[in-house]
Amino acid sequence: MKRPVPVESASALIDERIKELGDWRGQTLAKVRRIIREADAEIVEEWKWMGTPVWSHGGIVCTGETYKNVVKMTFLKGAALKDPAGLFNSSLEGNTRRAIDLHEGDEVDEAALKDLIRAAVALNLESKAKPKPRRAGRERIG
């Protein structure tokens, strides 16, 4: 079993990723990271799947993947979130996830993104608070 990367190390790895990108993608990742932290002071930074920044509170809120032409914020429970500002623009066909693809020069609606982060955290915490339904056991006959 893999051990999780300690939070301090995860934050340092995210710092390093931003620095090594050194272009608009690093700036965009740094900006969304700042927005995420401002939206929820209790958010935890993680480093998963061999190099993906992840933000969690009561479960994974979103990831911050970087590709050649896009910075992608994937919300694991995005399909269950209201998105009145229409931030989700990728992975729209799935039953669970939704994503925001940010391209070079895109403006980020900070207030709407903070609302989405807070809603994702609330959904995680609400899900954790609900007791899991008990499975019916087998009855012995005879």
NORHU-V393928 format. One record per pair of residues at least 6 apart in sequence whose C-alpha atoms are under 8 Angstrom apart, sorted by the first residue. I is the first residue (numbers start at 1). J is the second residue. Records with the same first field share a line. If there is no record, write none. Layout:
BEGIN
I: J  J
END
This chain:
BEGIN
4: 47  48
5: 46  47  48
6: 46
7: 44  45  46
10: 45  46  47  53
11: 45  46  47
13: 47
14: 47  53
17: 26
18: 25  26  27  29  30
19: 26
20: 26
24: 104
25: 66  70  71  104
28: 71  102
29: 64  66  71
35: 110  113  114
36: 43  114  117
37: 43
38: 114
39: 114  115  117  118
40: 117  118
42: 57
43: 55  56  57
44: 55  56  57
45: 53  54  55  56
46: 53  54  55  56
47: 53  54
48: 54
52: 63  64  65
53: 63  64  65
54: 60  61  62  63  64
55: 61  62  63
56: 62  121
57: 121  124  125
58: 121  124  125  128
59: 121  124  125
60: 75  76  124
61: 75  76  77  117  120  121  124
62: 73  74  75  76
63: 72  73  74  75
64: 71  72  73  74
65: 71  72  73  74
66: 72
69: 103  104
70: 101  102  103  104
71: 101  102  103
72: 99  100  101  102
73: 99  100  101
74: 97  98  99  100
75: 97  98  99  120
76: 96  97  98
77: 96  97  98  120
78: 96  97  98  99  120
79: 92  94  95  96  97  98
80: 96
81: 116  119  120
82: 116
83: 116
85: 112
87: 100  112  113
88: 98  99  100  101
89: 98  99  100  101
90: 98  99  100  101
91: 97  98  99
92: 98  99
END
